[in-house]
Amino acid sequence: MLNLELVIPALLIGFFLIHQMRLRRPKTPLTEIRRLVNDERASLIDVRSQGEFSLGSIPGSRNVPLQQLPSAVSKFDRNKPIVVYCQSGARSSHAAKMLRSRGFQAVHDLGAISNWS
């Protein structure tokens, strides 16, 4: 017989881990994201804090912390693809949704910075 006191927490942890893994993976293939960035066709936006950015970033990226993104949107080129990333993928997912809701069409979520390497 199953011990529900053990099964339910294990299921909840499993669902949480699956959700976190989905956030970490880019939805656009990494090869396409790399091509856009390397060809300088896309703006690469790091939505982590300034402190996190100062510890290391993807070369060529611009730091726009997530909380500052709404006020910075007016300075973005709407005709150029945008790639967003952060530490774990949670903030970049939020940033991508925000940009799409404001009319940006070509938004790519790299997810976690570790996806780049």
C-alpha positions, 0 to 999 in steps of 0.5 A: 500500500502506498504511503500518501504522506511520502507520495504526495510530496514526492509528486509535488517535488517532481512537478516542480523540477520538471517545471524548472527544467522547462524554464531553463531550456530555450524554446528557440533552438540554440543554434538559431539563437547563436546565429542571430546573435553572432551575425549581430541581427539580434539584440542580446538582453541580460535581464539579471541584476547589475550585480549579477551582470558584473560577475559575468555575461555573454559577450555583446549583451546589454544589461537591462534588469527585469524591473527596469525593462518596462521603461527601457522598451521604448529604446528597443528596435522593434524590427530587430529580434531580441534574445533575453536571458537570466540566471535560471530562466524564470526572469527571461521567461517573464521578460519574453512574455512582457516584450511580446505583450508590448508588440515585439514579434521576434522575441527569443528566450535563451533561458539560463545563461548556462544554456549559452556555453 
